[in-house]
C-alpha cells in the first residue's frame, strides 16, 4: 500500500512498507489513492498515456464518470481494486462512490474522504494538494497531479459529489462492499459498519430491523443459545451518500468474538431501492451480492481478535495490510524479491516463509519452526541480520510486542 519507487527492487526479506500501526499513520486514509507505482501517475498521464490535463479519451469534467477514467482508473485501480484493496478502499468503477463519498477517513476521523459541497474538508483533496497535516502529498514519490486536474475533482465535490449516471433502472440493489470486510480478523472492534450498495436506497428501509449484528458469544458459530444480539447506537442511510448504510457502534462494548452482519432482502423488514425493489442479497464470498433475483439476505461474518501467535492472526493484522500490496510482497511466487515472496494469504505466506531458504543469507531459513532466533524473518524485523537493512524498509520498526507474537508463533512450531 505504501508505494515507494524502490518497492519493486527492495533486497530485504520484507517489503518497504511500514508496520501495521506506522504504515497506517504514514499513509493516512487514502494516501495511496495515486500511488507512485500506479501506471501513469508519476508522469501525469491517463490510462491511455495522454496528459491528464487534456482529458485523454474522456474529456476532463467535474463528473464522477470523467474523474473515474482520468484519475481513478488511470492511477489508482492497479492497487485499489478487488478484495485485497488497501484499507478496503476500492476505486474501480461502481465502487469508488461508496468508498469515498460520506465515508470517514480511517486515520483522521474528523474528516470524510469526500464531503459533498466542501472540497476543503475532503481528505482526498488535502492529500492530492499536499495540505494534509501529516504524511506526504500524493502521488507518493512522483510529481504532483496537475492542479488543473485536481480542480475538476474539487468542482465535482463542490457540486455535491454526485454519483455516476450509469445505473440500470429496474434492477434490484446489491451489496458491493462491507467494512470491515467479510471474513477478516481484526485486532480492534470497529466503531461502525459500512454497507455499500450499487444504487440509491430508500432511507426509510434502513434501520436496526433490516440491518442487524449478532455475535457468537464465544461459540464461533451461530444458531445456538450463545448468540448475542448487538444493539448499535443507530442504523441509517448516510445523509451524504444514498448508497451507503452506516451502523454506528458507539458505546457498544468491545468483545473479542465472531460477528455476523445480516442485511435483509426477505421477510418483514427489508432494504429497498428507491424504485421499491428488495435487496438481492445472497452472498457467496465475493462482491457483488445476489443471484440475479430480487430478494435474499446478505449475510457475512468478521472476527475481532487481538494479535495472536497464529499465522491467521499475524496474516490479518500484519502481513496482509502492510506487506501483501501491489508491487511489494504481492506474488506470484518466484526467486526474486519483493514480489516473489508472496504474502497475500495465510497459505501463501506459510509456503513462502516456513522452511524456505533466505535469498540474502543462504545459511538461514526465512522461518525455522521452533527457532525464532535463527529465523531470518525475525532477524530482519529486529535489525540483527548481517546483510541488508532492517525491515520494514524506510519505515519505523515493528513494535516489540508484535515481533514478540511472531516469535511466539515460530517458537511454537510455526504451524499453519
N, C-alpha and C positions, 0 to 999 in steps of 0.2 A: 504494500500500500504506500509506503514511503519511497517514492521513485527517485533515487539519485541517478545521475548519469552513469555512475560506475557500477550500478547494481548488477548489470549483466556480466561484469568482469571480476567480481569480488573473488579473491582466492580463499576466503575464510570458510569455516565449517558452516556458519550461519549466514543469512543474508545481512545486508547493511541496514536492516530495519531496527528501529528502537525496540525496547522491550514492550510487553503488553501495556504497561502503565505509561511509560515515557513516550512510546510511539503515539499513543492517543493524544498526549499533550502536545507533541510536536506537530501533528497534522491538523488538530482542531477541526473535527467535524468533517467537512467536505474539502479539506485542504488538498486532497488528491484529485479533485474534480478534473484538473487539467494537468495531470502528472507528466513529468518530463519524458517518461518512457512511452507516452502515448504518441502515435504517429501524427506528425504534423504540428503538434502543439508548440514545439520549440521554435519553429520557423514561421508561425502564424499562418499556416496553410490549412485548408479544409481537407476532407477525406479524399477529394479528387486531386489534391496537390495545388489548388489555386488559392490565392490570398484570401484570408477570412474577410478582409476589408472590402473585397469585391463581391463576396457572397457565393462565389463558385457556381455550382449548378443550381442552387436555390438562392435567390437574392436575399440578402440580409434584410430582415424586417423585425419589428417588435412583436413577433408572434412565437408561440411555442414551436410551431412547425418549423420555422426558419432557424430558431436557436437550436432545435434538436439536430438538424442536419449540419449546421455550420459550426456548432460548438460541441455539443454532447457526442454526436456520432463521430465527428472528426477527431476529438481529443480525449474522450472520457470512457467510451464503452469498451475499449480494449481492456480496461480494468473493471469498470463499474457495470458489469452485466453478469447474469447468471446467479446461481445460489451462493457462490463464494464472493460476491461483490463486497469490497471493503466497507466496513461499518454498516453492511446491509443496504447500502445506497446504490440502487440500480438506476442507471440513467439511460437505458435503452428505451426505444420508443414504446410508449404505453406504460412505462414505469416511472419516468422522470418526474412527471407532475406530482404523483403521490409521494415520491421520495423527497421532494423539495418544498412544495408549497404548504405552508402551515405546519411544517414538521420542525421540531426543535433540534437545534444543533446538539450533537452528542456531548461536546465539551463545554459549550457556553450556553447553559440552559436558559439564560435570559433572552437569547436571540433565536429567531427562526432561520432556517436555511434560506427560505424566501418568505418575506412578509408582504402580502399583496398591498400595493399602494405605497410602500415605504422601502425603496431601494437602499436608503442609507442605513437602515436597521436590518437589512437582509445579509446574513452571514456570507452568502455566495458572493455578493458584490465586494464585501470587505476583503475577502481572500483574493479575488481577481484584481482588485485595485491596490492591494498591499497596505490597507489601512487597518487591518486587524491588530489588536493589541499584542497578540502573541503569534509566533510562528512566522513563516516566510510567505512572500507573495507567490501566487500560483500563476503559471506552472512552475513547479519547483525545479531549479537548476537550469531553466531556459529563459529566453526573452519574454517579457510580459505580453499577454494578449493585447492587441491594439486597443487603445481606448475607444476608437470608433466602433469596434465590435462590442465592447463592454457597454457602450451607450445604448445599443439595441436591447441588451439584457436589462439594463436599467429601465428603459422605457416600457418593456414588457411588464416588469414588476409594477412600475408606476401606474400603468393602465389596468392593474388589478390581477396580474399574473394568471390570465385565463387559460383554461386547458385547451388542448387541440380540438379541432372540429371533426376529427375522423371517426368518431364513434358511430357504429352502425346501429340505427334505431331498430326497435322491435326485438332486441335480444336480451335475455336475462343477464343481470350483472354477475360477474365472477370475482373472486378474490384473487388479487395479483401480488399481494405482499403481506407479510406479518412481521412485526418487530416486537419482541425477539423472534428470530427466525425459527420456524418449526424444526424440532429435533435437536436444537442446540443445548449445550450445557454451559451455563454462565455462573460466574462467581458471585454476582450481585443480583439482588432482587430488583426487577425493573420498576421504575417509577410510573410507567404507563405502558399500555399495549396498543400499538397502532395496527389497524387493519385497513389495507388499501384495496379499492375496487377499480374496475376498469371503466366505470361510468358513474354519473351523478346518482346519488342515493336519496331516497325520501327520508329526510331528517326525522320525521315523526316515528319511523320504524326502528330507529337506532336507540336502544335503551338496555337496561340491565336484564330484561327478559329475553331479548333477541340475541344478545351477545353476553355470554357467561364464562366464568372462570372457576375451575374446580382444581383442588389439589388432592393428591392420593392419600394424604395422612400417613405417609411413610411406607405405604404398601407397594409403591412402584407399579401399581395397576389401578384400574378404575372399575366401578361396578360393584363394590362391596361396602360394608358398613364403615370402612375407614375414610371414605370420601368426605371432603370438607368443602362446602361452598364458600368461595371467597366473595366478600361484599366490597366492591370497589366504591370509591368516592363518587364516581359518576361514569356513565357510558353515554356518549353522544357523538353526533356528527360534528366534525370540526367546523367552526364558524367561518374559517378561511378557505376550506377545501371541501367541496361537496362530494369528494370521492375518498375521504379519509375518516374512519371511525376511530375514536380515542377512548380507551378505558383508563381512567385516572385511578392509580393505585396509591395515591397519597393517604397516609395514615394506616395502610394495611401492614400488619406485622410481617416482617420478612422471615420466611421459614424455608430452610433447605428442603426441597421436596420436588416431586414431579407434578407439573401443572398441565391442565388441559383447557384449551380455548375452544368454545363452540360458537359459531355464527349460524343462526338458524335460517334455513331455507324451506323448512317444513314445520308444520304444527300451528299452534295458535298465535305465536308471535314470531314473525319472520321479517327479515330485512328485504325491503323492496326497492327497486329502482324507481326513478321519478315517473316512469311510464307504467308503474304498477306491477311489473313482473318480479316474481320472487327470485331470490338468490339461487344460482346454480352452483351449489356448494361442494359437491363431492371432491375430496382431496386425496390424491394418491402419492403425495410426497413432493410433487413439483408443481410450480405455478404455470398457468392459471388453474384455478379450481374448475370443477364442473365436468359433466358428462355430455354436455350439449343440450340438456333438457332443463327446463325451469324446475326449481325445487331441489331439495337435498341440502343437508347440513355440511358446513365446513368444520372439520374437527382436526386440531393439531396440538401437539404437546411440546413443551420445553421444560428444561430442568434447571433448578437453581442449586448449585453445588460449589462451595468454595474449592479452591485449588487443592486437588487430592493427588496422592502418589500413585496415579494410574495414568496410562497412556491416553485414554479417552479424555480425562480431565486436563492433562497437560496439552493435548492437541487443541481442545476447545478454548483454553484460557491463554495459551502462549503461542503454540506453533501456527495454528490457523490464522489468528488475527495479525501476527507480526512477521511471519516468515513465508507463508504459502500464498504469495501475491504475485501478480503478473510480472514477469521479468526477474523474479528472485527464485525462491525455492518452490516453483510452481510446476516443475516437471516439463516434459516427460523425463523419466529416469534415464540417466546416462553418465558417462565418465566425467563430464565437465561440471564445474560449479559456477554459479549457484543453482541454475535451473535443474541440473542433473540430479541434485539431491531433492527429490520430490517429497514435500511435506504437506501436501494438500489434504490428506485424510489420515486418520489414525493408522489404517492398514499400510498406506504408502510410507508414512513416517517410520513405522516398525521395519518395513522391508529395506528402507534406505539408511537406517541408523543401526539397528541391532545386529551385532556380529558382522558389520561391514567395515572393511579396512579404510582407514583415513587416507584421503588423497594427499594431504600435506605431510603426514607422518605415518609412513607405512608400517612402523613398529607398533602402532596402536589401532584399535578399532574405534569407530565413532561411539559406539556404546558396547561395553563389555558387561554382560549380565553379572551382577554380584560384585562389581568392582568399579564404583564411581570414580575413584581416584585415577584410574588408568583408562578412563573413557575420554576420548578426545573431545567429545561434546562438552563435557564438564570443564575440561582444561581451557577450551576456547571461551566459555561463558565466564570463567573465573579469572581469565587473563594469565594463566600459568603455562600455556602452551609454548614450546620452544620456538615455533615458527608462526609468522603472521601476527595479526593484531587481535585484540580482544573483541569478541562478538557481544552484542550487535555492533557492526562496523559503523563508525561515525555517530553512534548514539550512546546515551548513558547506559552503564552496565545494568543487567538484570538484577533486581533486588535480591539480597542474600536469602530471604525466605523462599522465594520462588526457585532459586537454584537448589536450595535445600530439599524442596519437594522433588525436583528432578533427580537429585542424588538418591533420595529415598526410593524412588521408583527403580532406579538402576540397581541399587544395593539389594533390593527385594527380588531381583531376578529379571528386571526389565520385561515383564510379561505383557503379552498382548491381551 
